[in-house]
Amino acid sequence: MICLLAAASVSMSAADREHQLKIYNWADYIDEDLITEFEQWYEEQTGEPVEIIYQLFDINEVMLSKIEKGHEDFDVVCPSDYIIERMLRADLLLPIDRDFGQTPDYTVNVAPFMVDFLSQVDGNGKDANEYAVPYMWGTVGIMYNTKYVTPDEVKTWDVLKDPKYEGKVLMKEAFRDVYTSFNIALNRDRIDKGETTIEELSYDVSPESIARVEAYLNEMKGNIAGWEADFGKEMMTKEKALLNLTWSGDAQWAMEEAAAVGVSLDYAIPEDGSTMWFDAWVIPKYAKNVKAARYFIDFMCKPENALRNMDAIGYVSAIGGDEILSAMSDSTAFKPLDASYFFGENGKSACLNPIMYPDASIMAHCGMMHDCGTEELLAMWSRVKGDNANGFTWLIIAAIVVIAVVVLVFAGKNKKKRHSRARSRA
């Protein structure tokens, strides 16, 4: 059973701390049985006991503030891409030594694709691959109701400003995800002409680009019924909205829930460009049990554990290889696609879920988010949102309250139910 403790109530001796591993992770973001199994596995590997102290956060910046102040001695945390940049620049992370003694180095199972993306993290001269091991990843796209929206319409972000969807669009409350995706899409012609690159655009927070994205957002503002952090999937499942700019993990969860009640949802990454995101395990500089932290990260990279995590939470593991490819392939449910970017040549014509593993042609137009222009982007985001809490928005809020009560009543009744966590990028 996971040990959840409030920081204020934690009191332990130095001797106890040597045999405790403090983990700080997102909610609903691990197969909880693996916690107990790691304690046993660690003792088998090292001959030393370890007890997991497992705490949760739901906003990157909340986690970061605790690490920055040094008031919390977490051993392992799971920040998002752009926060890893910030932590590296602030010298808040320790290198992850891959020497595990007699234990194999399971971190080698991380897909080269994820290693390449992690190498794009701007760590002020530091190689992020020496300080972080990717855990889960996904994309930003459009979840849509197939009864009212066609696949052709969601090939471009322009569908979000189509007048016929007035009051039927939900926008993820994630300014960095939205801005970077739109900035890439609005410059697709320049990318095709070789005038710029997706990587350059991922760093671009110039006044001109911010103004262009702001104008684009204002064009669709009349269609936006609400700015959501986590309730979009519920509203789509109940057909309270028809389009939702969201994350692939949320879409996967919502599609499964919707199918159970006869609602058909799908997910697409617009062809004009988007972004991908990832979370990774890191060891903060104030960690007290670095040895156990390294073993835990290694344990999470075992293919069988990666598969269990995916099944439990619905997000896509950064672990690649033939074992994962074989387990995730299903020729009866999915058409062949090119996932060679993730699985190598064996993934060239693999029958995989395109939401979890988009085709290489789509991924070629996806960039990553960086920790830059935060104040300017927040100001733009605030101007766009304004006071656009219309009547429908308040109906959504009321519905959320009702749904929350239902969720609390029935939480935990279905062990195989896939969860999603709000990846707030405030």
N, C-alpha and C positions, 0 to 999 in steps of 0.2 A: 504494500500500500504506500502511495506517495506521501511523504511527510511535508505538509504545508504549514509554514510558520510565518507569522507576522514578524517583521524586523524588530519591532519593539519588544517582542516577547522572547527573542532568542537570547539565551544565556548559556555559554558553554566554556569549559576550561580549555586551555591550550592543548592539553593531552587529547581531549575529545575532538578538537578541531583537526588534529592530524589524521583522524580516521573518519572524517566527514567530507562529503563532496556537495558544495552548494551550487545548485543549478538554477539559472534564471531564464525562463523560456516563455513563449507565447502560450495562451490558453488553448487547450484542445489541439496540441501540436506534437503529440507523441503517443505511441501505444504504451499506455501506463504499465502494462505488464513487463515491459522491458526494463523498467526502473529496478524492480526487485531482482530480475534476472541478471542485471549488470552487477549488482552487489555480490551475487554468488559467483559470477564469472570473474570479477576482479580478484576475489579472494583465491580462486583457483589459479589465476595467473601469477599472482604476487605473493600469496601466503599471508596477506594482510586483510583485515576486515575494513569495510567502508559502509557508511550510512549516508543515504541521499537526503539532502535537505532541498526540497523542490519548491520554488516560488514562481509566481506568474506576473507578467506585465502585459499591457495591451496597447501601449504607445512606445515607439522607439525612444522618444526623447525622455520619457519617464525613466526608462532603464538607463539611458546615458547619464542623466543627472546624478543618479546614485553612484555610478562608476566614477564620474568626474570628481565628485566630492570625497571619494575614498571612504565613505561611511559604511559601505557594504563590501565585504570581502568575498564576492562571488567567485567561484572557480571556473564556471563555464556559462557563457551567455550566448544568445542567438539573435544578433542584430541583423538589420537589412543592409543591402548593398551600400547605399549612400552614408549610412551611419558608420559602417566599417571605415569608410574614407575619413570621416571626422575623427574616429577613435585613433586611427593610425597617425594622423597629423598631430593629434594631441599627445602622442606617445602613451596611449592608455592600454596597449596590448603587449602580451608576451609572445615570443615565437613559439610555434608548436613543433617541438622536437619529434621527429617521426621514428626515433629509436625506441622500440617497445620491448627490447630484450628478447625473450623467447616467443613473444606474441607476434604473429604476422602483422605487417603494416596494411591494414584494410583500407586506409585512406587512398591507396593506389587505385581503388575501384571508382573514385570520382571520375565522371566522364570528362574527357579532354575538353569538350565544349564548355564545361563549367570552369575548368582551370583557365581556359582562354578568357572567359568573361571576367573571372576574378582578377586576372592580370591587368584588366582595364581599370581597375579601381585605382584612383589617384591617391596614393598613400604618401605623397611628398617624398618620393624617392625610395620608399619601402615596397618590396614585392609582397602584395597582399596574400599570395599563396603560402608565404612563410608564417602568416599570422592567422589565417582563417581556413576552414574547411567547409565547402558548400554543403548545405543540408537539404533545402527544398527550393524549388523555383517555379515560375509560372509566367504568364503573359497578361497584357492589358488588351481587352477587346470589347465586343458588344454581345451581350446576352439578349436574345430576342424571342418573341412569341411567334412561332412559325405559322399560326393561324392567320395572323394579320401582317406579318413582315416576311418578305421573300429573301432567299439567299443572295440574290443579285443586289438587293438594296444595301445589305450590310458589307458589301465589298469596299465601301468608302464610308468615312466618318460623316459625310454629308447627310446621311440618312437621319442623323440626330437633329438636323435643322429643317427637315421636311415638314411643311405646315400641317400635313394630315396627321402628324403625331403630336399635335399641340396638347400639352398636359399629360403626355404618356411616356415621357423620358425621365429616367433617374440617372443622376450623375454621381459617380463615386467621389466622396469627400477626400480627395487626394490630389492636391494641386500639382505636385511634382510629377506624378504619373500622367495626369491629364496634359500638362504643359509639354512634357517631353514627347509624348505620343503625337500630339497635334503639331508640334514644331517639325517633327520628322515628316509627317504626312503633308503639311503645307509646302514643304520643300522637295517633294518627290521629283518634280521636273528637274530641279537643279542637281539632285543626286544622279538622275539618269543621264544628265549631260556631263557629269564629271566635274561640276563646278564646286561641289562640296561633298562631304561624306557623312554617313550616319553618326560616326564617332564625333566628328566636329559639331554636328547639330546637338548631340547629347550634352555637350558642354556649353552650348550657345544660350546665353541669357542676356543678349544685347537688348537695348531699349526697343530697337526696331522689331526684333523677333517677338518680344513680350507683347508689344502693341498689336502685332499681327494675330497672335493667338488670342489675345483679349477680344479683338474684333470678331474673330471666328466664334468664340464662346458666346458673345453677345447675340450673334445671329441665331443661335439655338436656344437662347435663354427663355424665350416664350414657350418652348416645348418642355422645359425642365420642371417636373412636378416636385422634385426634392433632391437635396444633396445628402447622400447617405454614406454612413460609415460601415454599416453592417446589415441594414434592414432591406436592402434592395432585393436580395434573393427571395426573401419572404413575400415581398410585394409582387414580384414577377410570378412566383408560384401561385399566387391568388389572383393573377391577372389584373392587378390594380395598376400596373404599368406594362408597356409593351416592349420597351427598349431600356437597356441598362448598361452604361459604361462601367465595366467591372473587371475583376480578376478572374482568371481561368478557374482557380480553385473554387471560388464562390459559384461560378457558373455550373461546374460539375456537380456540386452539392444540390443546387437548385433544380437542375434538370432531373436528377434522380427523385427528388421530393415531388416535383411537378408531375412526373410520369405516374406516380402512385395515385394521383387524384385526377388523371385524365387531361392534364395540361401539357402541351408540347412546347418545350423550350429548346433552343440551340445556342451555340456560341460561335462567333467568328472573329478573326483578327483582320481588320480592314487591309486591303491590298496596298493602300497608299502608305502604310507604315505604322509602326507602333513601338512598344517597349516591352522588355522582359524584366523581371525582378528576381532576386534570389535572397535567401537568408543563409547565414553561415555560422558555424560554431567558432567562438573565439575564447581566449583566456585573458581576462583583464589583468592589469599589472598588479592589482592588490590581492590576487588569488593566493590562498593559503595552502591549497592541495593541488599543486600543478601536476604532480604525477598521476593522480586519479583523474584529473581533468583530461589529460592526454589519452589515457586508457578509455575514458568514456567516449571521446570523439571517435577514437578508433572503433569502438564497439558499435557505434551508430552507423559506421560505414560498411559493416558486414552486409552482404547482399540480402540474406534472409531477414535481417532486421530492417533494412530499407524497404523491403516488400511489405512487411508487417506495418510499418509506419504509414506507407501509402494507403494501405487498406483501411487503416484506422482513421486517418484524418482527411483523405481525399486529395491531398496535394502531391506533387510529383517530386520524387527523390532526385538528388543530384548524382546518385550512384548509377553507373552504366554497366556495360558488360553483357555477355551472352546469357547469364542467369536471369538478369532483369528483363532482357529482351524476350526471352522464351516465356517468362511468366506473364508479361504484359501483352503478348501477341494473341490475336483472336481473329482468324480468317472468316469466322461465321458472323462476326459483328462489325468488322471494319474493313474498309478498302485499303489496298496497298498504298503506302506513301513513302516518301524519302526521309528517313530519320537517320541517315548516315552521319549527319553532323553530331549526333549524340551517341550512336551505337557503332559507328564505323561502317565498313562495307556490308556487314551482315544486316544493317538496318536500311539498306538501300531501297528495298521494296517490302517493308515490313507492314503487317496488318495491325496497326496501333490506333488507339483512340486519338483523333486529331486535336482534341482539346488539350490533352495531356502532352502530346508530342506533335506539334504542328509540322507540316511539310517544310522541307528545307527552303523552298521558294518563298514561304511566308517569313520564316525566321531570318532570312537574308535581309529583310527590311525592318528588323526590330533592333533598337538600340537599348542602352541601359541608362539609368538615372545616376546623376552625380550630385555631390553636395556643393552646389554653387547657386548663387543668386537667390538665396532663401528669402531675404527680406523683400526683394523686388517682386518675386513670384507671389509671396503672401499678400502683398499690397494689391497686385493685379487680381488675385483670387477674390479678395474682399470686395473690390470694386465690381466685379462681375456678379457676385452673389447678391450684393446689396440687401434689400428687404424683400426678396422674392419668395417669402413664405405665404403662398396663396392658400385658398381654401382647401385645395386638394392636398397640399403639404400637411395641413393640420389633420386632415382625415387619415393620412398615412401615419402620422405620429400617434393618433388615437388607436389605429389598428395595431401599431407596434406594441402598445401597452397590453392589448388583448392577447396578442401572439406571445409576448413575453411570459404572461401568466400561464398560457397553455404549455409553453416549452418547459417552464419550471415544474409543472405538474407531471409531465411525461418524460422529463430528462432521465436518461440512463436506462429506459425500458428496452431500448433496442441497441444492443452492444455493437452491432455491425453498422449502425448509422454513421455516416461520414460527417465530420464536423468541419467547420470553417472558422477562422478567427479574423477579427477585424485588423487588418494590417495598416493601422493608422500611421500616416506620414506627416504629422502636424508640423 
